[in-house]
Amino acid sequence: MSSSSVSETMAIPRNNIHGLIAATFTPMTADDEINLPVIGPYVDYLVKVQGVKNIFVNGTTGEGISLTVEERKLVAEEWIKQGKDKLDQVIVHIGSLSLKETKQLAEHAEKHKASGIAVISPSFIKPKNIDALVKFLQEVASAAPNLPLYYYHIPELTGVFFNMEELLDGIEKKIPTFQGLKFTSSDLLDFGQCVYKYKDKFALLYGKDEQLLPAMVLGASGGIGSTYNYFGTLFNKMLSALKKGDNKLARQHQFKVQDFIRYLYKLEAGVSENKTVMSLVSGLPLGPPRLPLLKCSQENAVKLEAKLKEMGLLA
């Protein structure tokens, strides 16, 4: 299907995703190969221990851009397979520097019955303006005409700082499968305007875990983030308190998470350290990250374990 025919198709039913969506880590072996057998127990841990039943695969946390196309397909297939009848939503991130590779991954996700696809903007050769980005998204959507499409807005990493309110203006007429944003930016003015104008039309999913509460107060549909892998229970308590109108308790839960994330910042932590935290809390052997990310140092691993124990989050 060409991009020109996308606008002629019927809009698919709205995918009403909400709540917590864990941005999953990609399990690796010590010799830098994907470790698929870990994914089954990983699904069970998210559902049974953390109360999280929606996931975002091969994103930033999952080191998707560092994986080969074939590896990304295998990881997505395994999450979909292992999550059947256990997970509510498996959204697969398909963004890459190559439009053709992105479309291959979109086709693959639809073939294997993912719940939806998400895509970042190309980040080396970038779109010049929103019109160029929309044309890119139209091409991606054409490869998976029956799947919900989400745009993954993460300007700090892509260098693409377009206003998302402007992106959403009229986009459903150009891309009927477009269903929302993963908004990973601290610009709550832009996010708030997206919610104000489009809350009833799109899923607006916030991507900064440390600011999920203010985003939810603004009207976010939910959040996609790495810490929901191991703090899912805590965040679910926060969302429950907010729903009941207990703002004080909701703030206490958010402050507790912020305390830990601030500690991560002090350690100059990233995916590597987050992956180590997940292994410590869950017991899952997630392995090291892939270069150019460096393995979490033993010193930082010890500090993180001590911090988790201090917070009562690890025995």
Secondary structure as UniProt FT lines:
FT   HELIX           3..6
FT   TURN            7..8
FT   STRAND          19..23
FT   TURN            30..31
FT   HELIX           36..38
FT   HELIX           39..45
FT   HELIX           46..50
FT   STRAND          54..57
FT   TURN            60..63
FT   HELIX           64..66
FT   HELIX           69..83
FT   TURN            84..86
FT   STRAND          89..93
FT   HELIX           99..111
FT   TURN            112..113
FT   STRAND          116..119
FT   HELIX           130..142
FT   TURN            145..146
FT   STRAND          149..153
FT   HELIX           155..158
FT   HELIX           164..168
FT   TURN            169..170
FT   HELIX           171..174
FT   TURN            176..177
FT   STRAND          178..183
FT   HELIX           188..198
FT   TURN            199..201
FT   STRAND          203..206
FT   HELIX           209..211
FT   HELIX           212..218
FT   STRAND          222..225
FT   HELIX           228..243
FT   TURN            244..245
FT   HELIX           247..266
FT   TURN            267..268
FT   HELIX           271..282
FT   TURN            291..292
FT   HELIX           298..310
FT   TURN            311..312
//
